[in-house]
Amino acid sequence: MKKRADKISRVGLIANTDKTACRSVVRQAVRAIEASGRTVMMETATQQFMGREAGPRMSVSALARAVDLVVVFGGDGTMLSVARDLHGVQTPVLGINVGSLGFLTAVSSKNVKEAFARVWAGEFDSDPRWLIEAHGEIEGKEFVQCALNDFVISRGAASRMIELEVRVDEEMLTRYRCDGLILSSSTGSTAYSLSAGGAIVSPSAEVFTLTPICPHTLSNRSVILSLSSTISVKVLNHKPETLIAADGQVEKPLKAGDEIVFCRSRHRLNLVRLKGSSFFKTLRQKLSWSGSNV
């Protein structure tokens, strides 16, 4: 990766502006980048957060197209938001965690200077992650949304189950009576799906995980499907209110008869991983498994 590192001349910074702790971490990053002779650029909200008046005003996607490396400061939630904004942009993304250990962020905020030194030395790998996509018609309008982790169809505030009909490649799978249904990518297997009893899936596995939330039929369990599958989910219940959410951040109401189709997106997010880090190492640390201190 040394040749690729030599091609990094412009670095774009995106911060979670709701976390005041990000400000000092971004300052450290700016010093490390500029000391290497590279140019720092920021999207508009981060510019304002850092009090920088100079430089063009740019959206997240415009910034990503203008730089050779995107650095995101925050947690997994910030990474998920950026992933959707970068839909179709192939610029590599390095996540710096400001808070607790995350699955998508590669570097602790305590190791910013060291991390950049390793990037300049080419000590990193590319870790491409497929996005997943949902499309359909909601209230007479076209609905198209992408997600990195998952889509969740769930009930609203009422404590009543919803009913969903699920087809895989046009073949009937089942009808779920449940509190909700999680359709996750392999990247999202360690998020809501895991909490609902779904399997942990290696990010390199090209699969969907379909996990019901509190199903009425106790034999309903997670189903692992090929990422090349097309999955359709139709809402059958008139009440209670039913919602669909992308990565827990973009939410839309659904009505009886609405049908959403899920498939692999044409796009991937290119994560940057420092040499020596891995999904399994993060898993051991995050879940406090045996061997986590090795």
Secondary structure as the mmCIF struct_conf table of DSSP 4:
data_model
#
loop_
_struct_conf.conf_type_id
_struct_conf.id
_struct_conf.beg_label_comp_id
_struct_conf.beg_label_asym_id
_struct_conf.beg_label_seq_id
_struct_conf.end_label_comp_id
_struct_conf.end_label_asym_id
_struct_conf.end_label_seq_id
HELX_RH_AL_P HELX_RH_AL_P1 LYS A 2 ASP A 6
TURN_TY1_P TURN_TY1_P1 LYS A 7 LYS A 7
STRN STRN1 ARG A 10 ALA A 15
TURN_TY1_P TURN_TY1_P2 THR A 17 ASP A 18
TURN_TY1_P TURN_TY1_P3 THR A 20 ALA A 21
HELX_RH_AL_P HELX_RH_AL_P2 CYS A 22 ALA A 35
TURN_TY1_P TURN_TY1_P4 SER A 36 GLY A 37
HELX_LH_PP_P HELX_LH_PP_P1 ARG A 38 ARG A 38
STRN STRN2 THR A 39 MET A 42
HELX_RH_AL_P HELX_RH_AL_P3 THR A 44 MET A 50
TURN_TY1_P TURN_TY1_P5 GLY A 51 GLY A 51
BEND BEND1 GLY A 55 GLY A 55
HELX_RH_AL_P HELX_RH_AL_P4 VAL A 60 ALA A 66
BEND BEND2 ASP A 68 ASP A 68
STRN STRN3 LEU A 69 GLY A 74
HELX_RH_AL_P HELX_RH_AL_P5 ASP A 76 ASP A 85
TURN_TY1_P TURN_TY1_P6 LEU A 86 GLY A 88
STRN STRN4 VAL A 93 ASN A 97
BEND BEND3 VAL A 98 SER A 100
BEND BEND4 PHE A 103 LEU A 104
STRN STRN5 VAL A 107 SER A 108
HELX_RH_3T_P HELX_RH_3T_P1 SER A 109 ASN A 111
HELX_RH_AL_P HELX_RH_AL_P6 VAL A 112 TRP A 120
TURN_TY1_P TURN_TY1_P7 ALA A 121 GLY A 122
STRN STRN6 PHE A 124 ILE A 138
TURN_TY1_P TURN_TY1_P8 GLU A 139 GLY A 140
STRN STRN7 LYS A 141 ALA A 147
BEND BEND5 LEU A 148 ASN A 149
STRN STRN8 ASP A 150 ARG A 155
BEND BEND6 ALA A 157 SER A 159
STRN STRN9 ILE A 162 VAL A 168
TURN_TY1_P TURN_TY1_P9 ASP A 169 GLU A 170
STRN STRN10 GLU A 171 CYS A 178
BEND BEND7 ASP A 179 ASP A 179
STRN STRN11 GLY A 180 SER A 185
BEND BEND8 SER A 186 SER A 186
HELX_RH_3T_P HELX_RH_3T_P2 THR A 187 THR A 190
TURN_TY1_P TURN_TY1_P10 ALA A 191 ALA A 191
HELX_RH_AL_P HELX_RH_AL_P7 TYR A 192 SER A 195
TURN_TY1_P TURN_TY1_P11 ALA A 196 GLY A 197
HELX_LH_PP_P HELX_LH_PP_P2 GLY A 198 ILE A 200
TURN_TY1_P TURN_TY1_P12 PRO A 203 SER A 204
BEND BEND9 ALA A 205 ALA A 205
STRN STRN12 VAL A 207 ILE A 213
BEND BEND10 CYS A 214 CYS A 214
BEND BEND11 HIS A 216 THR A 217
TURN_TY1_P TURN_TY1_P13 LEU A 218 SER A 219
STRN STRN13 VAL A 223 SER A 226
TURN_TY1_P TURN_TY1_P14 LEU A 227 SER A 228
STRN STRN14 ILE A 231 VAL A 235
BEND BEND12 HIS A 238 PRO A 240
STRN STRN15 THR A 242 ALA A 246
TURN_TY1_P TURN_TY1_P15 ASP A 247 GLN A 249
STRN STRN16 VAL A 250 LEU A 254
TURN_TY1_P TURN_TY1_P16 ALA A 256 GLY A 257
STRN STRN17 GLU A 259 LEU A 274
TURN_TY1_P TURN_TY1_P17 LYS A 275 GLY A 276
HELX_RH_AL_P HELX_RH_AL_P8 PHE A 279 LEU A 287
TURN_TY1_P TURN_TY1_P18 SER A 288 SER A 288
TURN_TY1_P TURN_TY1_P19 SER A 290 ASN A 293
#
